Amino acid sequence: MAVFTSPINSYQAKMEQGTLGFPVTELSAIFVDDQIIIFATMELPTSSYTLYHVCQDGPVSGDSLGLHEICGSHLQSMGTLNLTLGIMMPLGFMCARYLKEVGPRADPLWFYPHVSIQTSAYLIGTAAGATGIILGIKSSGVQQSCHLGIGITLFSLGLLQALILLLQHAYFKTGWKESKYRYTWNMFHHVTGYIILLLSFANIWGGFKVLKPAKEWMIAYGAVFGGLILSSLLLEAWKRVRGGKIDHGV
């Protein structure tokens, strides 16, 4: 039985003997009761050095180490932050679109849950994106370009919406409803909002494809996703029956 160190830099790393980032000596192994026990002495550079030790198994083809399974016991974490974003973002949208239909007494009360939920969703999505970027940096050889691209687009569109809203309130403390820029802002706000919703859903399902979690996660989010669509259809029908008499500007 041969025991040696081999640097792993990608999903198709060669199982060739090589040095690691720190010295490893006195390597040996024994096979007892269908178990392999490995012995080694690792010399850390300093007392403050941090070492992350992960034990893993995977298939070997020739002298190449293959990718281990990324489901079941090999994957115990989920994109909970992204799932939260995919639920809160449409809820904030629904608050703005349908609470107005209650009548004049709901204006401007609809604005506060809309902004609160959307802002929370954006912050959660930003935290999820930052986490994903950090994981990507630490995962040499792993590329999820489409997932990353959609995430950056979502962050940019959300930031643009927030900046324009802040400028709006800074320069139009009064008289905004009569401003000639209001129609342009509403069009931009609505179109961008729809794009963000669609991209959020697309990125969550793309995340499912990347992680390949247990089917229960996909079924659960699919049920929530379907419930949000059904609720939107019913509320939209109710809105149409009322005739959309309420001013829908922001």
Helices and strands as residue ranges (DSSP letters): E 24-32, E 35-42, E 60-61, E 64-65, G 72-74, H 80-98, G 99-102, G 104-106, H 111-138, H 145-171, H 182-211, H 215-242
